[in-house]
Structures are given as structure tokens and as C-alpha cells.
Amino acid sequence: MYETYVKPNSVLEINIISPVRDAVKQGLSQEAMDSGEETLAGIFDACQKACFVLMLDTWKRYLASENYSTMMIKLSQISF
């Protein structure tokens, strides 16, 4: 998953801040895996949280945008 989503310039790279990216990379290191301190699922929790924070910010800005307002006006004029 790291190679596909987290690694910089990967095919499906997610948008996260570099400290989170670095923490995931460190969590997946051989030393960390050998220590058994974190589960594989736990390693990606920070990525998930970072993505949701960015999505929430984007969603709030979209709701306040003119495009959204225009769309809502047009939708309210459609009779179903």
C-alpha cells in the first residue's frame, strides 16, 4: 500500500502532509515491524485522519462556493 498510495510520486498518491508520510514510512521500516509495536492497520490511521482533515476543509470551501450555490438554485427549479 505504501508504494501505491503513500510514496511520493506514486501512481495513486494521496494528499497528506510530509510528517504523516514520514511517520508511515518509519512505521513500515523493518525495525518497527520487528518490534511489533504497531499493527499494519494502525500505521495507516494517521494517513486516514490526514485525508479526512483535508477533505473536510475542501468540502467546507465547496459549500461556500458560488458553484455550489448555483447548482442548488438550478436543482430547486427542477420538478421531479
C-alpha positions as CSV (number, residue, x, y, z in Angstrom):
1,M,0.0,0.0,0.0
2,Y,2.9,2.4,0.7
3,E,4.3,2.0,-2.8
4,T,0.8,2.7,-4.4
5,Y,-0.7,5.4,-2.2
6,V,1.8,7.0,0.2
7,K,5.2,7.0,-1.6
8,P,5.9,10.4,-3.2
9,N,5.1,10.4,-6.9
10,S,3.3,7.0,-6.7
11,V,0.6,6.2,-9.2
12,L,-2.3,6.9,-6.8
13,E,-0.5,9.2,-4.3
14,I,-2.7,10.5,-1.6
15,N,-2.5,14.1,-0.4
16,I,-1.0,14.1,3.1
17,I,1.5,16.3,4.8
18,S,5.1,15.1,4.8
19,P,5.3,14.5,8.6
20,V,2.5,11.9,8.3
21,R,4.1,10.4,5.2
22,D,7.4,10.1,7.1
23,A,5.7,8.5,10.1
24,V,4.1,5.9,7.9
25,K,7.4,5.2,6.2
26,Q,9.1,4.9,9.6
27,G,6.3,2.6,10.9
28,L,6.8,0.3,7.9
29,S,10.5,0.1,8.4
30,Q,12.0,-3.4,9.2
31,E,13.0,-2.3,12.7
32,A,9.5,-1.1,13.5
33,M,7.9,-4.2,12.1
34,D,10.3,-6.4,14.0
35,S,9.5,-4.6,17.3
36,G,5.8,-5.4,16.8
37,E,4.9,-2.0,18.4
38,E,2.3,-1.2,15.8
39,T,-0.1,-3.2,13.7
40,L,-0.2,-2.7,10.0
41,A,-3.7,-1.2,10.3
42,G,-2.5,1.2,13.0
43,I,0.3,2.5,10.8
44,F,-2.2,3.9,8.2
45,D,-4.6,5.5,10.8
46,A,-2.6,8.8,10.6
47,C,-2.9,8.8,6.8
48,Q,-6.7,8.2,7.0
49,K,-7.1,11.1,9.5
50,A,-4.9,13.4,7.4
51,C,-7.0,12.7,4.3
52,F,-10.3,13.3,6.2
53,V,-9.0,16.6,7.5
54,L,-8.1,17.8,4.0
55,M,-11.4,16.6,2.6
56,L,-13.3,18.4,5.3
57,D,-11.6,21.6,4.6
58,T,-12.2,21.2,0.9
59,W,-15.9,20.3,1.5
60,K,-16.5,23.4,3.6
61,R,-15.0,25.7,0.9
62,Y,-17.1,24.0,-1.7
63,L,-20.3,24.5,0.3
64,A,-19.4,28.2,0.5
65,S,-18.6,28.5,-3.2
66,E,-20.6,30.2,-6.0
67,N,-20.6,26.9,-8.0
68,Y,-22.4,25.1,-5.2
69,S,-25.0,27.9,-4.8
70,T,-25.7,28.0,-8.5
71,M,-26.1,24.2,-8.6
72,M,-28.6,24.3,-5.6
73,I,-30.6,27.0,-7.3
74,K,-30.8,25.0,-10.5
75,L,-31.8,21.9,-8.7
76,S,-34.5,23.6,-6.8
77,Q,-36.1,24.6,-10.1
78,I,-36.4,21.1,-11.3
79,S,-39.6,19.3,-10.7
80,F,-39.4,15.6,-10.1
